[in-house]
């Protein structure tokens, strides 16, 4: 009995020690597991955001290439944690909060874009449409809102008389101005610029008060119903350090103060995409800031905050060493410059254009059928092929000309690709161009070939004939005979027992379909 009690006590002690070990392991493992799950979830959200902006940007490129009226629908997933979004110019952006840190996920397009994205998390089918104005619209609905002027320069009392009138709009627009308030169509003067920055040089004006009225029209034809008033007074006489009732900012020309935040001096970037961050303070409104790299303006930002850190993202930076700084200009024209920092870009942008070879039809081909298959081969040494375009120009037998651009947006490199289209009776010239998916969107061109089509689309169902089938394969002609022996002898080409007639390569002949031509088809190069 005693030995049994000791055994039970021993087992109880072992169980207690086991529970203590499990408890200690849980204390260690739970935070690790929580961190791993959190990081994994954050990465999934970032990946979803990247897929969304890149898919929309690529769709914008595709409809832009196809021309006005082209539309595509893109299924995207907006992840949780999105704090803001915009579609503007060449960028589609989602701002995200990841573990308390704000990051921007950006997709870039060669097209000018307008539109908006949903803010709430979920899956959406987003329309992407090329408008007649030449702008790609992302999102539902027609643009019925007029543009607005969000910044005008100069304003208030100024101490210089050489004037350039400037306005910024909240969307791409065309703007006019006059010294009399009137409708947009009757205003006599134009502000240069069709995007969101517009200006006109007025020259040297007289002392005193000046008033101008500006109105704008967006690409959808929406007009401002009222004018934005630009009112300023020129007073260049300075007495005892003061000019009338001017503020210190206009008299002393106090420039904005800029503090660089990141990247740090000597930073090395390995992607060619850099987020530049800075703070700015000033006694007045800061109109715009510029990213300066090696003494050249790279990017201009107009929505400047004096409370929060400002971001400027620059893509497409090429291999090399740079000095960078930020310049900011306030509403009175006072310009401030930050300190300089060094940055090294350890990434070489793709500058190589795709190589495009034409395969068929051969140059100066004459076809007696209207459905033509254009074959080509494309390759790129550095990047993938984004899309290729068949460019065609024709002079119709019936008079007039036609011009087509047909896009092939799924292209496998170093493989035979083809585009088949019906044509009219005409003389054509055609070529292929291919664009890679690099930041520079390098474009390569093939040679130009000539083609003659002797029949208009719909006049003959030629594919059901021997000549038609051979022509569709890119071969010059074909004939049908009612015996295998005649096919072998009359074509003058090798013939095999499995009813294949080879035309200089592994192109197989087919049987003709029905009627008197119901035996074997021989294709000739």
Helices and strands as residue ranges (DSSP letters): H 2-66, E 71-78, E 82-98, E 101-115, E 122-130, E 136-138, E 149-153, E 156-158, E 162-169, E 173-178, G 184-186, E 189-191, E 197-204, E 208-218, E 228-234, H 248-251, E 257-262, E 267-269, E 274-281, E 286-293, E 296-301, E 310-314, E 320-330, E 335-337, E 341-345, E 355-360, E 365-367, E 371-379, E 385-396, E 401-408, E 417-422, E 426-436, E 443-445, E 449-453, G 462-464, H 466-472, E 477-481, H 484-491, E 520-524
